Amino acid sequence: MINKSRRLKRESFQSMFFSYFLGGLVLIVIIILVVSNLKIGQRRADLTAQLESLREEVDALEQEKANLQAKASQGTDQDFLEKEARERFNLKKPGEEVITVIPPEQEQVTTTEETGKSWWNIF
């Protein structure tokens, strides 16, 4: 009878230990799944932001491509070619005079802040 009671206590202890162990294991698995789900969500948000940035870049490049194609189609126009040759390469027709306007140099004004002197040291 005493052996039977010990065996019942032992089986009860083993089943209780197994229940706690299994419960802890399930809890650990749930925590791992939640953490991995959060990381996946963060990665998804980062990739979505990167995708939006790349889409904007593609739009800008497509706009630039359209502009370049428009300029290329103008490139066959004689007036356009003449204008570009004058502006980019400073070319002129025979007999023409080219006048270049040079902006005046600005005088450098030194202030007391630039020289490091205090206003009181001026006097």
Biopython code that builds the backbone (N, CA, C, O; Angstrom):
import numpy as np
from Bio.PDB.StructureBuilder import StructureBuilder

atoms = [
    (1, "MET", "N", (0.811, -1.172, 0.000)),
    (1, "MET", "CA", (0.000, 0.000, 0.000)),
    (1, "MET", "C", (0.873, 1.261, 0.000)),
    (1, "MET", "O", (0.565, 2.247, -0.670)),
    (2, "ILE", "N", (1.964, 1.205, 0.765)),
    (2, "ILE", "CA", (2.879, 2.329, 0.810)),
    (2, "ILE", "C", (3.561, 2.469, -0.551)),
    (2, "ILE", "O", (3.755, 3.586, -1.031)),
    (3, "ASN", "N", (3.923, 1.359, -1.171)),
    (3, "ASN", "CA", (4.542, 1.410, -2.486)),
    (3, "ASN", "C", (3.587, 1.993, -3.515)),
    (3, "ASN", "O", (3.977, 2.751, -4.403)),
    (4, "LYS", "N", (2.331, 1.617, -3.367)),
    (4, "LYS", "CA", (1.322, 2.121, -4.295)),
    (4, "LYS", "C", (1.183, 3.632, -4.155)),
    (4, "LYS", "O", (1.063, 4.332, -5.161)),
    (5, "SER", "N", (1.195, 4.142, -2.946)),
    (5, "SER", "CA", (1.062, 5.574, -2.722)),
    (5, "SER", "C", (2.292, 6.314, -3.230)),
    (5, "SER", "O", (2.174, 7.403, -3.792)),
    (6, "ARG", "N", (3.494, 5.718, -3.034)),
    (6, "ARG", "CA", (4.712, 6.331, -3.566)),
    (6, "ARG", "C", (4.686, 6.344, -5.092)),
    (6, "ARG", "O", (5.073, 7.320, -5.735)),
    (7, "ARG", "N", (4.220, 5.239, -5.645)),
    (7, "ARG", "CA", (4.161, 5.170, -7.100)),
    (7, "ARG", "C", (3.169, 6.200, -7.636)),
    (7, "ARG", "O", (3.446, 6.826, -8.658)),
    (8, "LEU", "N", (2.055, 6.391, -7.001)),
    (8, "LEU", "CA", (1.075, 7.389, -7.432)),
    (8, "LEU", "C", (1.655, 8.797, -7.318)),
    (8, "LEU", "O", (1.443, 9.634, -8.196)),
    (9, "LYS", "N", (2.396, 9.058, -6.219)),
    (9, "LYS", "CA", (3.020, 10.366, -6.062)),
    (9, "LYS", "C", (4.078, 10.581, -7.144)),
    (9, "LYS", "O", (4.192, 11.661, -7.723)),
    (10, "ARG", "N", (4.847, 9.524, -7.397)),
    (10, "ARG", "CA", (5.882, 9.618, -8.419)),
    (10, "ARG", "C", (5.265, 9.857, -9.791)),
    (10, "ARG", "O", (5.751, 10.703, -10.541)),
    (11, "GLU", "N", (4.221, 9.142, -10.130)),
    (11, "GLU", "CA", (3.537, 9.316, -11.418)),
    (11, "GLU", "C", (2.900, 10.699, -11.486)),
    (11, "GLU", "O", (2.907, 11.345, -12.534)),
    (12, "SER", "N", (2.357, 11.141, -10.373)),
    (12, "SER", "CA", (1.769, 12.481, -10.321)),
    (12, "SER", "C", (2.846, 13.539, -10.530)),
    (12, "SER", "O", (2.638, 14.500, -11.270)),
    (13, "PHE", "N", (4.002, 13.365, -9.878)),
    (13, "PHE", "CA", (5.113, 14.294, -10.034)),
    (13, "PHE", "C", (5.623, 14.278, -11.478)),
    (13, "PHE", "O", (5.892, 15.332, -12.056)),
    (14, "GLN", "N", (5.754, 13.094, -12.053)),
    (14, "GLN", "CA", (6.242, 12.980, -13.433)),
    (14, "GLN", "C", (5.262, 13.619, -14.405)),
    (14, "GLN", "O", (5.674, 14.330, -15.321)),
    (15, "SER", "N", (3.971, 13.373, -14.217)),
    (15, "SER", "CA", (2.986, 13.978, -15.127)),
    (15, "SER", "C", (2.937, 15.497, -14.943)),
    (15, "SER", "O", (2.761, 16.234, -15.913)),
    (16, "MET", "N", (3.093, 15.964, -13.703)),
    (16, "MET", "CA", (3.107, 17.407, -13.460)),
    (16, "MET", "C", (4.377, 18.025, -14.069)),
    (16, "MET", "O", (4.303, 19.084, -14.693)),
    (17, "PHE", "N", (5.529, 17.383, -13.897)),
    (17, "PHE", "CA", (6.776, 17.872, -14.478)),
    (17, "PHE", "C", (6.670, 17.900, -16.007)),
    (17, "PHE", "O", (7.075, 18.871, -16.646)),
    (18, "PHE", "N", (6.131, 16.843, -16.574)),
    (18, "PHE", "CA", (5.967, 16.780, -18.026)),
    (18, "PHE", "C", (5.017, 17.876, -18.502)),
    (18, "PHE", "O", (5.262, 18.480, -19.546)),
    (19, "SER", "N", (3.955, 18.144, -17.775)),
    (19, "SER", "CA", (3.004, 19.201, -18.140)),
    (19, "SER", "C", (3.674, 20.573, -18.112)),
    (19, "SER", "O", (3.510, 21.374, -19.031)),
    (20, "TYR", "N", (4.441, 20.836, -17.030)),
    (20, "TYR", "CA", (5.140, 22.116, -16.946)),
    (20, "TYR", "C", (6.204, 22.252, -18.034)),
    (20, "TYR", "O", (6.361, 23.308, -18.646)),
    (21, "PHE", "N", (6.923, 21.163, -18.256)),
    (21, "PHE", "CA", (7.951, 21.179, -19.291)),
    (21, "PHE", "C", (7.330, 21.429, -20.660)),
    (21, "PHE", "O", (7.835, 22.242, -21.433)),
    (22, "LEU", "N", (6.240, 20.737, -20.960)),
    (22, "LEU", "CA", (5.562, 20.913, -22.243)),
    (22, "LEU", "C", (4.977, 22.324, -22.353)),
    (22, "LEU", "O", (5.055, 22.941, -23.415)),
    (23, "GLY", "N", (4.400, 22.834, -21.278)),
    (23, "GLY", "CA", (3.862, 24.197, -21.271)),
    (23, "GLY", "C", (4.968, 25.231, -21.498)),
    (23, "GLY", "O", (4.784, 26.180, -22.260)),
    (24, "GLY", "N", (6.103, 25.048, -20.844)),
    (24, "GLY", "CA", (7.238, 25.951, -21.035)),
    (24, "GLY", "C", (7.766, 25.892, -22.459)),
    (24, "GLY", "O", (8.110, 26.919, -23.045)),
    (25, "LEU", "N", (7.828, 24.694, -23.008)),
    (25, "LEU", "CA", (8.286, 24.526, -24.376)),
    (25, "LEU", "C", (7.344, 25.214, -25.362)),
    (25, "LEU", "O", (7.795, 25.868, -26.303)),
    (26, "VAL", "N", (6.053, 25.068, -25.148)),
    (26, "VAL", "CA", (5.063, 25.739, -26.005)),
    (26, "VAL", "C", (5.196, 27.249, -25.870)),
    (26, "VAL", "O", (5.116, 27.971, -26.863)),
    (27, "LEU", "N", (5.397, 27.729, -24.652)),
    (27, "LEU", "CA", (5.561, 29.171, -24.429)),
    (27, "LEU", "C", (6.810, 29.696, -25.142)),
    (27, "LEU", "O", (6.772, 30.773, -25.736)),
    (28, "ILE", "N", (7.900, 28.958, -25.090)),
    (28, "ILE", "CA", (9.130, 29.360, -25.781)),
    (28, "ILE", "C", (8.904, 29.406, -27.288)),
    (28, "ILE", "O", (9.354, 30.337, -27.955)),
    (29, "VAL", "N", (8.216, 28.414, -27.823)),
    (29, "VAL", "CA", (7.934, 28.394, -29.265)),
    (29, "VAL", "C", (7.076, 29.593, -29.655)),
    (29, "VAL", "O", (7.318, 30.214, -30.690)),
    (30, "ILE", "N", (6.082, 29.924, -28.840)),
    (30, "ILE", "CA", (5.214, 31.073, -29.128)),
    (30, "ILE", "C", (6.028, 32.364, -29.094)),
    (30, "ILE", "O", (5.849, 33.224, -29.956)),
    (31, "ILE", "N", (6.910, 32.512, -28.123)),
    (31, "ILE", "CA", (7.738, 33.720, -28.041)),
    (31, "ILE", "C", (8.646, 33.833, -29.259)),
    (31, "ILE", "O", (8.799, 34.918, -29.821)),
    (32, "ILE", "N", (9.245, 32.727, -29.668)),
    (32, "ILE", "CA", (10.103, 32.738, -30.856)),
    (32, "ILE", "C", (9.307, 33.135, -32.086)),
    (32, "ILE", "O", (9.793, 33.911, -32.910)),
    (33, "LEU", "N", (8.099, 32.620, -32.225)),
    (33, "LEU", "CA", (7.264, 32.957, -33.382)),
    (33, "LEU", "C", (6.870, 34.433, -33.378)),
    (33, "LEU", "O", (6.861, 35.072, -34.430)),
    (34, "VAL", "N", (6.546, 34.975, -32.215)),
    (34, "VAL", "CA", (6.165, 36.386, -32.130)),
    (34, "VAL", "C", (7.353, 37.279, -32.484)),
    (34, "VAL", "O", (7.201, 38.249, -33.226)),
    (35, "VAL", "N", (8.532, 36.953, -31.956)),
    (35, "VAL", "CA", (9.719, 37.758, -32.245)),
    (35, "VAL", "C", (10.045, 37.684, -33.732)),
    (35, "VAL", "O", (10.352, 38.704, -34.350)),
    (36, "SER", "N", (9.981, 36.498, -34.306)),
    (36, "SER", "CA", (10.291, 36.385, -35.737)),
    (36, "SER", "C", (9.250, 37.107, -36.580)),
    (36, "SER", "O", (9.591, 37.672, -37.619)),
    (37, "ASN", "N", (7.989, 37.102, -36.159)),
    (37, "ASN", "CA", (6.949, 37.836, -36.876)),
    (37, "ASN", "C", (7.210, 39.340, -36.827)),
    (37, "ASN", "O", (7.003, 40.040, -37.818)),
    (38, "LEU", "N", (7.665, 39.836, -35.677)),
    (38, "LEU", "CA", (7.999, 41.259, -35.557)),
    (38, "LEU", "C", (9.177, 41.618, -36.464)),
    (38, "LEU", "O", (9.169, 42.667, -37.109)),
    (39, "LYS", "N", (10.178, 40.759, -36.513)),
    (39, "LYS", "CA", (11.331, 41.026, -37.374)),
    (39, "LYS", "C", (10.923, 41.012, -38.839)),
    (39, "LYS", "O", (11.388, 41.839, -39.623)),
    (40, "ILE", "N", (10.064, 40.085, -39.208)),
    (40, "ILE", "CA", (9.590, 40.025, -40.593)),
    (40, "ILE", "C", (8.798, 41.280, -40.933)),
    (40, "ILE", "O", (8.934, 41.821, -42.030)),
    (41, "GLY", "N", (7.977, 41.744, -40.003)),
    (41, "GLY", "CA", (7.207, 42.970, -40.225)),
    (41, "GLY", "C", (8.110, 44.173, -40.413)),
    (41, "GLY", "O", (7.853, 45.010, -41.279)),
    (42, "GLN", "N", (9.164, 44.271, -39.615)),
    (42, "GLN", "CA", (10.114, 45.378, -39.745)),
    (42, "GLN", "C", (10.842, 45.306, -41.076)),
    (42, "GLN", "O", (11.019, 46.321, -41.750)),
    (43, "ARG", "N", (11.263, 44.110, -41.453)),
    (43, "ARG", "CA", (11.967, 43.931, -42.733)),
    (43, "ARG", "C", (11.050, 44.295, -43.889)),
    (43, "ARG", "O", (11.486, 44.896, -44.871)),
    (44, "ARG", "N", (9.779, 43.930, -43.770)),
    (44, "ARG", "CA", (8.804, 44.251, -44.820)),
    (44, "ARG", "C", (8.625, 45.763, -44.948)),
    (44, "ARG", "O", (8.539, 46.292, -46.056)),
    (45, "ALA", "N", (8.570, 46.449, -43.812)),
    (45, "ALA", "CA", (8.436, 47.911, -43.842)),
    (45, "ALA", "C", (9.664, 48.547, -44.488)),
    (45, "ALA", "O", (9.536, 49.488, -45.272)),
    (46, "ASP", "N", (10.854, 48.038, -44.162)),
    (46, "ASP", "CA", (12.082, 48.558, -44.769)),
    (46, "ASP", "C", (12.084, 48.332, -46.281)),
    (46, "ASP", "O", (12.443, 49.223, -47.051)),
    (47, "LEU", "N", (11.685, 47.151, -46.687)),
    (47, "LEU", "CA", (11.666, 46.846, -48.122)),
    (47, "LEU", "C", (10.606, 47.668, -48.857)),
    (47, "LEU", "O", (10.812, 48.062, -50.005)),
    (48, "THR", "N", (9.490, 47.925, -48.210)),
    (48, "THR", "CA", (8.456, 48.758, -48.824)),
    (48, "THR", "C", (8.971, 50.180, -49.021)),
    (48, "THR", "O", (8.731, 50.788, -50.065)),
    (49, "ALA", "N", (9.670, 50.708, -48.035)),
    (49, "ALA", "CA", (10.245, 52.058, -48.157)),
    (49, "ALA", "C", (11.294, 52.087, -49.258)),
    (49, "ALA", "O", (11.357, 53.042, -50.033)),
    (50, "GLN", "N", (12.116, 51.050, -49.331)),
    (50, "GLN", "CA", (13.137, 50.977, -50.372)),
    (50, "GLN", "C", (12.496, 50.865, -51.748)),
    (50, "GLN", "O", (12.976, 51.465, -52.710)),
    (51, "LEU", "N", (11.412, 50.099, -51.845)),
    (51, "LEU", "CA", (10.701, 49.954, -53.113)),
    (51, "LEU", "C", (10.131, 51.291, -53.571)),
    (51, "LEU", "O", (10.209, 51.628, -54.753)),
    (52, "GLU", "N", (9.564, 52.049, -52.649)),
    (52, "GLU", "CA", (9.012, 53.364, -52.992)),
    (52, "GLU", "C", (10.117, 54.301, -53.466)),
    (52, "GLU", "O", (9.939, 55.045, -54.431)),
    (53, "SER", "N", (11.253, 54.258, -52.785)),
    (53, "SER", "CA", (12.385, 55.083, -53.188)),
    (53, "SER", "C", (12.862, 54.718, -54.599)),
    (53, "SER", "O", (13.149, 55.597, -55.412)),
    (54, "LEU", "N", (12.941, 53.436, -54.872)),
    (54, "LEU", "CA", (13.378, 52.987, -56.202)),
    (54, "LEU", "C", (12.355, 53.359, -57.275)),
    (54, "LEU", "O", (12.727, 53.686, -58.401)),
    (55, "ARG", "N", (11.082, 53.309, -56.933)),
    (55, "ARG", "CA", (10.049, 53.723, -57.908)),
    (55, "ARG", "C", (10.190, 55.199, -58.245)),
    (55, "ARG", "O", (10.056, 55.593, -59.404)),
    (56, "GLU", "N", (10.462, 56.020, -57.223)),
    (56, "GLU", "CA", (10.660, 57.451, -57.474)),
    (56, "GLU", "C", (11.890, 57.670, -58.350)),
    (56, "GLU", "O", (11.882, 58.524, -59.237)),
    (57, "GLU", "N", (12.936, 56.904, -58.102)),
    (57, "GLU", "CA", (14.148, 57.020, -58.910)),
    (57, "GLU", "C", (13.880, 56.611, -60.352)),
    (57, "GLU", "O", (14.374, 57.246, -61.284)),
    (58, "VAL", "N", (13.097, 55.551, -60.537)),
    (58, "VAL", "CA", (12.746, 55.109, -61.895)),
    (58, "VAL", "C", (11.937, 56.186, -62.602)),
    (58, "VAL", "O", (12.169, 56.460, -63.780)),
    (59, "ASP", "N", (10.987, 56.803, -61.896)),
    (59, "ASP", "CA", (10.192, 57.876, -62.497)),
    (59, "ASP", "C", (11.076, 59.042, -62.927)),
    (59, "ASP", "O", (10.902, 59.594, -64.014)),
    (60, "ALA", "N", (12.032, 59.416, -62.062)),
    (60, "ALA", "CA", (12.940, 60.520, -62.398)),
    (60, "ALA", "C", (13.795, 60.161, -63.612)),
    (60, "ALA", "O", (14.019, 60.999, -64.486)),
    (61, "LEU", "N", (14.268, 58.923, -63.665)),
    (61, "LEU", "CA", (15.094, 58.504, -64.805)),
    (61, "LEU", "C", (14.272, 58.436, -66.092)),
    (61, "LEU", "O", (14.775, 58.763, -67.167)),
    (62, "GLU", "N", (13.021, 58.017, -65.986)),
    (62, "GLU", "CA", (12.162, 57.996, -67.169)),
    (62, "GLU", "C", (11.901, 59.410, -67.669)),
    (62, "GLU", "O", (11.858, 59.641, -68.877)),
    (63, "GLN", "N", (11.727, 60.358, -66.750)),
    (63, "GLN", "CA", (11.537, 61.756, -67.127)),
    (63, "GLN", "C", (12.791, 62.288, -67.816)),
    (63, "GLN", "O", (12.706, 62.979, -68.831)),
    (64, "GLU", "N", (13.962, 61.958, -67.253)),
    (64, "GLU", "CA", (15.217, 62.394, -67.862)),
    (64, "GLU", "C", (15.388, 61.765, -69.245)),
    (64, "GLU", "O", (15.871, 62.418, -70.170)),
    (65, "LYS", "N", (14.998, 60.514, -69.382)),
    (65, "LYS", "CA", (15.078, 59.835, -70.676)),
    (65, "LYS", "C", (14.198, 60.534, -71.703)),
    (65, "LYS", "O", (14.605, 60.745, -72.846)),
    (66, "ALA", "N", (12.973, 60.896, -71.278)),
    (66, "ALA", "CA", (12.064, 61.596, -72.187)),
    (66, "ALA", "C", (12.661, 62.941, -72.605)),
    (66, "ALA", "O", (12.561, 63.332, -73.768)),
    (67, "ASN", "N", (13.284, 63.650, -71.654)),
    (67, "ASN", "CA", (13.912, 64.934, -71.978)),
    (67, "ASN", "C", (15.066, 64.753, -72.962)),
    (67, "ASN", "O", (15.214, 65.523, -73.912)),
    (68, "LEU", "N", (15.877, 63.728, -72.722)),
    (68, "LEU", "CA", (16.998, 63.480, -73.625)),
    (68, "LEU", "C", (16.524, 63.069, -75.021)),
    (68, "LEU", "O", (17.126, 63.456, -76.022)),
    (69, "GLN", "N", (15.444, 62.285, -75.085)),
    (69, "GLN", "CA", (14.904, 61.903, -76.390)),
    (69, "GLN", "C", (14.355, 63.122, -77.123)),
    (69, "GLN", "O", (14.483, 63.230, -78.342)),
    (70, "ALA", "N", (13.739, 64.044, -76.370)),
    (70, "ALA", "CA", (13.231, 65.265, -76.992)),
    (70, "ALA", "C", (14.394, 66.106, -77.525)),
    (70, "ALA", "O", (14.310, 66.678, -78.612)),
    (71, "LYS", "N", (15.483, 66.174, -76.747)),
    (71, "LYS", "CA", (16.650, 66.920, -77.216)),
    (71, "LYS", "C", (17.286, 66.240, -78.420)),
    (71, "LYS", "O", (17.773, 66.912, -79.329)),
    (72, "ALA", "N", (17.284, 64.929, -78.431)),
    (72, "ALA", "CA", (17.868, 64.197, -79.553)),
    (72, "ALA", "C", (17.065, 64.432, -80.826)),
    (72, "ALA", "O", (17.630, 64.529, -81.915)),
    (73, "SER", "N", (15.760, 64.524, -80.684)),
    (73, "SER", "CA", (14.941, 64.788, -81.870)),
    (73, "SER", "C", (15.147, 66.220, -82.354)),
    (73, "SER", "O", (15.019, 66.497, -83.547)),
    (74, "GLN", "N", (15.464, 67.126, -81.440)),
    (74, "GLN", "CA", (15.766, 68.500, -81.826)),
    (74, "GLN", "C", (17.145, 68.603, -82.457)),
    (74, "GLN", "O", (17.429, 69.548, -83.194)),
    (75, "GLY", "N", (18.004, 67.627, -82.167)),
    (75, "GLY", "CA", (19.378, 67.657, -82.628)),
    (75, "GLY", "C", (19.511, 67.702, -84.135)),
    (75, "GLY", "O", (20.559, 68.099, -84.645)),
    (76, "THR", "N", (18.505, 67.316, -84.845)),
    (76, "THR", "CA", (18.564, 67.355, -86.304)),
    (76, "THR", "C", (18.181, 68.723, -86.845)),
    (76, "THR", "O", (18.430, 69.011, -88.016)),
    (77, "ASP", "N", (17.588, 69.560, -86.029)),
    (77, "ASP", "CA", (17.174, 70.896, -86.450)),
    (77, "ASP", "C", (18.415, 71.781, -86.573)),
    (77, "ASP", "O", (19.219, 71.840, -85.643)),
    (78, "GLN", "N", (18.580, 72.454, -87.680)),
    (78, "GLN", "CA", (19.778, 73.269, -87.939)),
    (78, "GLN", "C", (19.914, 74.427, -86.957)),
    (78, "GLN", "O", (21.021, 74.719, -86.505)),
    (79, "ASP", "N", (18.802, 75.096, -86.617)),
    (79, "ASP", "CA", (18.863, 76.215, -85.677)),
    (79, "ASP", "C", (19.309, 75.743, -84.290)),
    (79, "ASP", "O", (20.082, 76.418, -83.609)),
    (80, "PHE", "N", (18.815, 74.592, -83.893)),
    (80, "PHE", "CA", (19.193, 74.052, -82.586)),
    (80, "PHE", "C", (20.682, 73.721, -82.557)),
    (80, "PHE", "O", (21.373, 74.025, -81.585)),
    (81, "LEU", "N", (21.169, 73.100, -83.624)),
    (81, "LEU", "CA", (22.597, 72.754, -83.688)),
    (81, "LEU", "C", (23.466, 74.011, -83.640)),
    (81, "LEU", "O", (24.505, 74.028, -82.979)),
    (82, "GLU", "N", (23.043, 75.042, -84.330)),
    (82, "GLU", "CA", (23.793, 76.298, -84.349)),
    (82, "GLU", "C", (23.826, 76.925, -82.948)),
    (82, "GLU", "O", (24.869, 77.405, -82.504)),
    (83, "LYS", "N", (22.685, 76.918, -82.262)),
    (83, "LYS", "CA", (22.592, 77.486, -80.919)),
    (83, "LYS", "C", (23.489, 76.715, -79.947)),
    (83, "LYS", "O", (24.214, 77.322, -79.159)),
    (84, "GLU", "N", (23.443, 75.398, -80.001)),
    (84, "GLU", "CA", (24.271, 74.577, -79.113)),
    (84, "GLU", "C", (25.753, 74.793, -79.398)),
    (84, "GLU", "O", (26.552, 74.849, -78.462)),
    (85, "ALA", "N", (26.140, 74.915, -80.667)),
    (85, "ALA", "CA", (27.544, 75.133, -81.020)),
    (85, "ALA", "C", (28.026, 76.464, -80.470)),
    (85, "ALA", "O", (29.163, 76.563, -80.010)),
    (86, "ARG", "N", (27.190, 77.481, -80.508)),
    (86, "ARG", "CA", (27.567, 78.788, -79.983)),
    (86, "ARG", "C", (27.690, 78.750, -78.454)),
    (86, "ARG", "O", (28.647, 79.283, -77.893)),
    (87, "GLU", "N", (26.721, 78.121, -77.788)),
    (87, "GLU", "CA", (26.699, 78.132, -76.324)),
    (87, "GLU", "C", (27.751, 77.209, -75.719)),
    (87, "GLU", "O", (28.468, 77.601, -74.798)),
    (88, "ARG", "N", (27.846, 75.998, -76.227)),
    (88, "ARG", "CA", (28.749, 75.022, -75.613)),
    (88, "ARG", "C", (30.196, 75.171, -76.041)),
    (88, "ARG", "O", (31.103, 75.030, -75.221)),
    (89, "PHE", "N", (30.421, 75.453, -77.311)),
    (89, "PHE", "CA", (31.784, 75.437, -77.825)),
    (89, "PHE", "C", (32.320, 76.817, -78.187)),
    (89, "PHE", "O", (33.429, 76.940, -78.708)),
    (90, "ASN", "N", (31.527, 77.863, -77.911)),
    (90, "ASN", "CA", (31.916, 79.246, -78.195)),
    (90, "ASN", "C", (32.325, 79.438, -79.659)),
    (90, "ASN", "O", (33.279, 80.153, -79.963)),
    (91, "LEU", "N", (31.594, 78.793, -80.543)),
    (91, "LEU", "CA", (31.864, 78.933, -81.970)),
    (91, "LEU", "C", (31.140, 80.148, -82.525)),
    (91, "LEU", "O", (30.157, 80.613, -81.947)),
    (92, "LYS", "N", (31.629, 80.661, -83.649)),
    (92, "LYS", "CA", (30.984, 81.799, -84.291)),
    (92, "LYS", "C", (31.055, 81.610, -85.798)),
    (92, "LYS", "O", (31.878, 80.850, -86.309)),
    (93, "LYS", "N", (30.188, 82.307, -86.487)),
    (93, "LYS", "CA", (30.193, 82.263, -87.947)),
    (93, "LYS", "C", (31.298, 83.176, -88.458)),
    (93, "LYS", "O", (31.702, 84.106, -87.760)),
    (94, "PRO", "N", (31.783, 82.929, -89.641)),
    (94, "PRO", "CA", (32.806, 83.824, -90.200)),
    (94, "PRO", "C", (32.249, 85.245, -90.335)),
    (94, "PRO", "O", (31.158, 85.450, -90.868)),
    (95, "GLY", "N", (33.013, 86.211, -89.847)),
    (95, "GLY", "CA", (32.604, 87.602, -89.943)),
    (95, "GLY", "C", (31.843, 88.096, -88.720)),
    (95, "GLY", "O", (31.587, 89.295, -88.609)),
    (96, "GLU", "N", (31.477, 87.217, -87.806)),
    (96, "GLU", "CA", (30.763, 87.629, -86.598)),
    (96, "GLU", "C", (31.753, 88.030, -85.515)),
    (96, "GLU", "O", (32.885, 87.550, -85.476)),
    (97, "GLU", "N", (31.298, 88.933, -84.625)),
    (97, "GLU", "CA", (32.087, 89.293, -83.461)),
    (97, "GLU", "C", (31.390, 88.746, -82.226)),
    (97, "GLU", "O", (30.169, 88.836, -82.095)),
    (98, "VAL", "N", (32.172, 88.183, -81.330)),
    (98, "VAL", "CA", (31.618, 87.633, -80.093)),
    (98, "VAL", "C", (31.960, 88.572, -78.967)),
    (98, "VAL", "O", (33.118, 88.953, -78.793)),
    (99, "ILE", "N", (30.958, 88.945, -78.204)),
    (99, "ILE", "CA", (31.149, 89.831, -77.063)),
    (99, "ILE", "C", (30.871, 89.012, -75.802)),
    (99, "ILE", "O", (29.825, 88.376, -75.671)),
    (100, "THR", "N", (31.818, 89.043, -74.895)),
    (100, "THR", "CA", (31.669, 88.310, -73.635)),
    (100, "THR", "C", (31.576, 89.307, -72.507)),
    (100, "THR", "O", (32.411, 90.203, -72.387)),
    (101, "VAL", "N", (30.569, 89.154, -71.688)),
    (101, "VAL", "CA", (30.376, 90.029, -70.539)),
    (101, "VAL", "C", (30.907, 89.304, -69.310)),
    (101, "VAL", "O", (30.457, 88.211, -68.967)),
    (102, "ILE", "N", (31.870, 89.939, -68.661)),
    (102, "ILE", "CA", (32.472, 89.366, -67.462)),
    (102, "ILE", "C", (31.907, 90.117, -66.269)),
    (102, "ILE", "O", (31.977, 91.345, -66.226)),
    (103, "PRO", "N", (31.353, 89.409, -65.305)),
    (103, "PRO", "CA", (30.803, 90.100, -64.130)),
    (103, "PRO", "C", (31.929, 90.706, -63.307)),
    (103, "PRO", "O", (33.015, 90.132, -63.221)),
    (104, "PRO", "N", (31.673, 91.876, -62.695)),
    (104, "PRO", "CA", (32.725, 92.523, -61.892)),
    (104, "PRO", "C", (33.030, 91.690, -60.646)),
    (104, "PRO", "O", (32.165, 91.007, -60.099)),
    (105, "GLU", "N", (34.296, 91.772, -60.219)),
    (105, "GLU", "CA", (34.684, 91.067, -59.006)),
    (105, "GLU", "C", (34.091, 91.780, -57.808)),
    (105, "GLU", "O", (34.060, 93.009, -57.746)),
    (106, "GLN", "N", (33.625, 90.992, -56.862)),
    (106, "GLN", "CA", (33.043, 91.591, -55.664)),
    (106, "GLN", "C", (34.160, 91.877, -54.673)),
    (106, "GLN", "O", (35.076, 91.077, -54.483)),
    (107, "GLU", "N", (34.051, 93.046, -54.047)),
    (107, "GLU", "CA", (35.039, 93.410, -53.041)),
    (107, "GLU", "C", (34.787, 92.578, -51.799)),
    (107, "GLU", "O", (33.643, 92.316, -51.430)),
    (108, "GLN", "N", (35.864, 92.170, -51.167)),
    (108, "GLN", "CA", (35.726, 91.377, -49.969)),
    (108, "GLN", "C", (35.631, 92.319, -48.782)),
    (108, "GLN", "O", (36.546, 93.098, -48.515)),
    (109, "VAL", "N", (34.522, 92.238, -48.079)),
    (109, "VAL", "CA", (34.291, 93.079, -46.924)),
    (109, "VAL", "C", (34.580, 92.244, -45.692)),
    (109, "VAL", "O", (33.995, 91.179, -45.492)),
    (110, "THR", "N", (35.491, 92.743, -44.869)),
    (110, "THR", "CA", (35.815, 92.016, -43.649)),
    (110, "THR", "C", (35.018, 92.613, -42.514)),
    (110, "THR", "O", (34.957, 93.831, -42.345)),
    (111, "THR", "N", (34.425, 91.760, -41.759)),
    (111, "THR", "CA", (33.662, 92.207, -40.596)),
    (111, "THR", "C", (34.466, 91.886, -39.357)),
    (111, "THR", "O", (35.475, 91.182, -39.415)),
    (112, "THR", "N", (34.014, 92.403, -38.251)),
    (112, "THR", "CA", (34.723, 92.143, -36.997)),
    (112, "THR", "C", (34.625, 90.675, -36.627)),
    (112, "THR", "O", (35.507, 90.161, -35.939)),
    (113, "GLU", "N", (33.578, 89.983, -37.062)),
    (113, "GLU", "CA", (33.438, 88.553, -36.761)),
    (113, "GLU", "C", (34.482, 87.749, -37.517)),
    (113, "GLU", "O", (35.011, 86.769, -36.993)),
    (114, "GLU", "N", (34.786, 88.160, -38.756)),
    (114, "GLU", "CA", (35.751, 87.425, -39.560)),
    (114, "GLU", "C", (37.173, 87.649, -39.075)),
    (114, "GLU", "O", (38.002, 86.741, -39.134)),
    (115, "THR", "N", (37.458, 88.849, -38.598)),
    (115, "THR", "CA", (38.817, 89.150, -38.161)),
    (115, "THR", "C", (39.066, 88.659, -36.744)),
    (115, "THR", "O", (40.219, 88.546, -36.329)),
    (116, "GLY", "N", (38.037, 88.372, -36.013)),
    (116, "GLY", "CA", (38.195, 87.877, -34.652)),
    (116, "GLY", "C", (38.346, 88.981, -33.627)),
    (116, "GLY", "O", (38.580, 88.699, -32.452)),
    (117, "LYS", "N", (38.218, 90.223, -34.041)),
    (117, "LYS", "CA", (38.356, 91.345, -33.119)),
    (117, "LYS", "C", (36.986, 91.692, -32.549)),
    (117, "LYS", "O", (35.955, 91.529, -33.202)),
    (118, "SER", "N", (37.010, 92.144, -31.388)),
    (118, "SER", "CA", (35.773, 92.566, -30.749)),
    (118, "SER", "C", (35.448, 93.982, -31.176)),
    (118, "SER", "O", (36.341, 94.739, -31.557)),
    (119, "TRP", "N", (34.197, 94.340, -31.116)),
    (119, "TRP", "CA", (33.765, 95.687, -31.481)),
    (119, "TRP", "C", (34.410, 96.720, -30.580)),
    (119, "TRP", "O", (34.689, 97.839, -31.011)),
    (120, "TRP", "N", (34.646, 96.354, -29.341)),
    (120, "TRP", "CA", (35.224, 97.282, -28.380)),
    (120, "TRP", "C", (36.707, 97.517, -28.660)),
    (120, "TRP", "O", (37.245, 98.557, -28.280)),
    (121, "ASN", "N", (37.375, 96.570, -29.317)),
    (121, "ASN", "CA", (38.804, 96.740, -29.588)),
    (121, "ASN", "C", (39.059, 97.638, -30.781)),
    (121, "ASN", "O", (40.210, 97.991, -31.034)),
    (122, "ILE", "N", (38.050, 98.014, -31.510)),
    (122, "ILE", "CA", (38.216, 98.862, -32.677)),
    (122, "ILE", "C", (38.618, 100.271, -32.256)),
    (122, "ILE", "O", (39.407, 100.916, -32.947)),
    (123, "PHE", "N", (38.100, 100.750, -31.152)),
    (123, "PHE", "CA", (38.371, 102.125, -30.707)),
    (123, "PHE", "C", (39.596, 102.223, -29.897)),
    (123, "PHE", "O", (39.955, 103.313, -29.451)),
]
sb = StructureBuilder()
sb.init_structure("model")
sb.init_model(0)
sb.init_chain("A")
sb.init_seg("    ")
for serial, (resi, resn, name, xyz) in enumerate(atoms, 1):
    if name == "N":
        sb.init_residue(resn, " ", resi, " ")
    sb.init_atom(name, np.array(xyz, "f"), 0.0, 1.0, " ", f" {name:<3s}", serial, name[0])
structure = sb.get_structure()
